[in-house]
């Protein structure tokens, strides 16, 4: 599976890593899994550095719009996207522009910086 994630209910944190070729269906499985486990409101790290550019800009915008729909139906937590390569950084920017929801989102080149920022975000209620 190209997208692997773990959920810590105790820390209210989701850590996801995408590797190799990732499809829209892979991201949708991630969204569905996080939602099914009751973790959509949790803080999230999503690492995409090691994914080739197989998602088109239209796909990235569509996934961003999906996040907007999730936000309309409940709280979604802050997201730190780790994108060390120029290509993955550009993909993250396209997604972030389309995923405009009322929650913090930031893009980082290093995991350490992303985690530091995410740790400063408030935990979701509950």
C-alpha positions in Angstrom: 0.0 0.0 0.0 1.6 3.3 -1.1 0.2 5.3 1.9 0.9 4.0 5.4 -0.4 5.6 8.5 -0.6 5.2 12.2 -3.0 6.7 14.6 -2.2 7.5 18.2 -5.5 8.2 20.0 -3.6 9.0 23.2 -1.6 11.8 21.5 -4.4 12.6 19.0 -1.9 12.3 16.2 -1.9 10.7 12.8 1.4 10.1 11.0 1.2 9.2 7.3 3.9 8.4 4.9 3.4 8.1 1.1 5.9 6.2 -1.0 6.2 5.2 -4.6 3.3 5.9 -6.9 0.3 7.2 -5.1 -3.1 7.3 -6.7 -6.3 9.3 -5.8 -7.7 6.0 -4.6 -4.8 5.6 -2.2 -5.4 9.0 -0.7 -9.2 8.3 -0.5 -8.4 5.1 1.4 -6.3 7.2 3.9 -9.2 9.7 4.3 -11.7 6.8 4.8 -9.4 5.0 7.3 -8.7 8.1 9.4 -12.4 9.0 9.4 -13.5 5.4 10.3 -11.0 5.4 13.3 -12.4 8.7 14.5 -9.2 10.6 14.0 -10.1 13.3 11.4 -10.0 16.0 14.0 -6.5 14.9 15.2 -3.2 16.7 14.3 -1.6 15.1 11.2 1.8 14.8 9.6 1.7 13.7 6.0 5.1 12.9 4.5 5.2 13.0 0.6 8.9 13.4 -0.2 9.3 10.0 -1.8 6.4 10.1 -4.2 6.8 10.7 -7.9 4.5 13.1 -9.5 1.8 10.8 -10.6 -1.1 12.9 -9.3 -2.1 15.6 -11.7 -2.9 19.1 -10.6 -6.5 18.3 -11.2 -6.3 15.3 -8.9 -4.6 17.3 -6.2 -7.2 20.0 -6.4 -10.0 17.4 -6.3 -8.4 15.9 -3.1 -8.2 19.4 -1.6 -11.9 19.9 -2.4 -12.6 16.6 -0.6 -10.9 18.0 2.5 -13.2 21.1 2.3 -16.2 18.7 2.3 -14.9 16.8 5.3 -14.5 20.2 7.1 -18.2 21.0 6.4 -19.2 17.8 8.2 -17.0 18.1 11.3 -13.8 19.3 12.8 -10.6 18.5 10.9 -7.2 18.9 12.6 -4.1 20.8 11.6 -1.9 19.3 8.9 1.9 19.5 8.5 2.9 18.3 5.1 6.6 17.2 4.7 7.8 17.7 1.2 11.6 17.8 0.9 11.9 17.7 -2.8 11.0 20.6 -5.1 8.5 18.4 -6.9 6.7 17.2 -3.8 6.7 20.8 -2.4 5.0 22.0 -5.5 2.4 19.2 -5.2 1.8 20.1 -1.6 1.3 23.7 -2.5 -1.4 22.8 -5.1 -3.2 20.6 -2.6 -3.0 23.2 0.1 -4.5 25.9 -2.1 -7.5 23.7 -2.9 -7.9 22.4 0.7 -8.8 25.8 2.2 -10.6 24.9 5.4 -10.7 26.4 8.8 -7.7 24.6 10.2 -3.9 25.2 10.2 -1.9 23.7 7.3 1.8 24.2 6.7 4.3 22.7 4.4 7.8 21.9 5.5 11.1 20.6 4.0 12.1 18.7 7.2 10.2 16.3 9.4 11.7 17.8 12.5 10.4 21.3 11.7 6.9 19.9 10.8 6.7 18.0 14.1 7.8 21.0 16.1 5.1 23.2 14.5 2.5 20.5 14.9 3.3 20.0 18.6 2.6 23.7 19.0 -0.9 23.3 17.7 -3.8 22.8 20.2 -5.0 19.3 20.7 -8.6 18.7 19.5 -11.3 18.6 22.0 -12.6 15.3 23.4 
